[in-house]
Amino acid sequence: MKKLLAMAVVAAMISCKQETKETDKTTAQVENKTKDNKVIQPISNEVLETAVIYEANIRQYSKEGTFDAFTKDIPQLKELGVKIIWLMPVFPISETKRKATGGKDSKFASEFPEEERAKYLGSYYAVSDFKKINPEFGTIEDFRKLVKTAHDNGIYVILDWVPNHTGWDHTWLTTNSDFYTKNDKGEVIHPEGTDWTDVADLNYDNPELRKEMISDMSYWITKENIDGFRCDVAGSVPTAFWQEAVPQLRKLKDIFMLAEAWEPELLEGNLFDMGYGWDRHHTMNHIAKGEENVMAWHKNSSKDVARYEKDDILMTFVTNHDENSWNGTIEERMGESAGLFTTLSYLVPGMPLIYSGQEYGLNHRLKFFEKDSIPKTKGKEWSLLKKLAELKQSNKALHGGKEKARYTVMIVESDDILAFRKEKEEDEVVFIGNLSKEKQSLKIGIDGDYVDYFSGKVFNFKTNYKFNLSPWQFHVLVKK
């Protein structure tokens, strides 16, 4: 009898251990419950079809530059269709070799008079500790409030992860120097071929580094309930690392993985969910400046179809933190074509990005190493993004995820007119735009009844309907 009782106790203990493992994963999977039992469901393919991603620059988002100042605005991001918030790096920034200016002739804060150094806050991407919060932004409790508020509003939070390098203050430089790339003299170096002198290059030939990096990433999923990562310069890190890391991370929770990269192999299998549409972004800039025409757009679209799988997702954007600070504002790069290309970023296959300030018509280059701030007046940009979000959420023809809507080019006799049809199930949307500074006229083979989404005008099309388009004018036509 005692033996039977003992066996029963052991069996129960084994069962409890198994249940505990499952419970741990389930707890991470369903995320934090709020006091009123609100729960955000695991991120899914269905969510990705209509999602808009928002890049949050906490330092520059507000005058305070804090988590709390951003958190209070999260509920209104729902108006813009935001389903994923990507937080630029929230980790402490190294003091050693802290940058004050960028470019080839960049300078460190230490090169300036002592009384000036405090204003140079350095690059977010020079991380000194992957498991701590930058005190510039607040406390870990403030961070948790941000994540909870986002989840309460049905929005996921991903962290900007910097796997390629660390700042020069990172403890690994003294405790694990073999984690880093070294020159012939045995000295740790910054990433070769770059001017990133404020960071030390990591050596992924070292298996112990890989373990530590995966452990640090896992920490934020299991302890702080985040929903994935945007991985900085992901293509500069060996694909073999991602093949090792991502499956382990996905075992902890259903996460969303964004690669700052274009390499198709990073989207293969179950690695990254989304990559950067850099080529389409650059093509937009070139067309806006009159350097290329619609044929360049078609060429790039064909290239994407050929090199990516059908269920791959690309992020489409007219600005981001790099573009704004280093290459110019939307106004500088796109001028009068800004509205057209912003609209295009929502209609083409993929997921549109909003960068902090874009929704408020930000028209200056944000400082990268110093404190700055964005405007907070809602105007035409907010209205446009809100209107586009409503269409993306209500019309399957704008689905851009793993089961994206079909994209079909419409033939027109002009190298300056872009026309295409988007279709999914019963929904159809047609885009017709003049991608030039000159007036254009065209006849287009379209039949049926459509409503211009922005003006509300009803079109009863017959074959070879004639359009007259002003410079950069466009129509988004929704089939009735």
Secondary structure, DSSP 8 states (H G I E B T S, - for coil): -HHHHHHHHHHHHHHHHHHHHHHHHHHHHH----TT--------HHHHHH-EEEEE-HHHHSSS-SHHHHHTTHHHHGGGTEEEEEE---S-B-STT-BSS-STT--BGGGS-GGGGGG----TTSBS-TTS--TTT--HHHHHHHHHHHHHTT-EEEEEE--SEEETT-THHHH-GGGB-B-TTS-B---TTS--TTEEEB-TT-HHHHHHHHHHHHHHHHTT---EEEETTGGGS-HHHHHHHHHHHHHHS--EEEES---GGGGSTTS-SEEE-HHHHHHHHHHHTTSS-HHHHHHHHHHHHHHS-TT-EEEE-S--HHIIIII--HHHHHGGGHHHHHHHHHHSSSEEEEETTGGGT--S---SSS---------HHHHHHHHHHHHHHH-GGG--STT--EEEE---S-SSEEEEEEEETTEEEEEEEE-SSS-EEEEE---EEEEETTT--EEEE-TTEEEEE-TT-EEEEEE-
